[in-house]
Amino acid sequence: MIDVDSLRPQFLSILRVVSALTLFQYGTGKLLGFPTLERLPAVFSLSWFAGALELVGGALLLVGLFTRPVAFILSGLMAFAYWIGHAPNSFFPVLNGGNLAIVYCFLFLYLSVAGPGPWSIDAHRKPPASAGA
């Protein structure tokens, strides 16, 4: 029988990779016009900054590099996206279309605490030497 608890670290990595890929597509859509073929936002506009964070943050999360700080920043981005883009339309997330922003916000907040999992660059980087050594 498989010990499901022993698979927790690997599934943390899978959660990170899948969430990074789905976020990354929003960044490519906003900044590269792919796969959405939408009109690109003006440089340095709010939408452009969101796309840059989604693109770069998604790529860093995908490989698991600087996972904790990147995930924390992306959690804030998603909270900001919810309150600026969705909440003004309705109090209820099911009506304002903000469900995914809420899920992303708390998923990235979780990753900022839980870390990247074993299948990541962060897991294989050498920890910094302590200052007192």
Secondary structure, 3 states (H helix, E strand, C coil): CCCHHHHHHHHHHHHHHHHHHHHHHHHHHHHHCCCCCCCCCCCCCHHHHHHHHHHHHHHHHHHCCCHHHHHHHHHHHHHHHHHHHHHHHCCCHHHHCCHHHHHHHHHHHHHHHHCCCCCCHHHHCCCCCCCCC
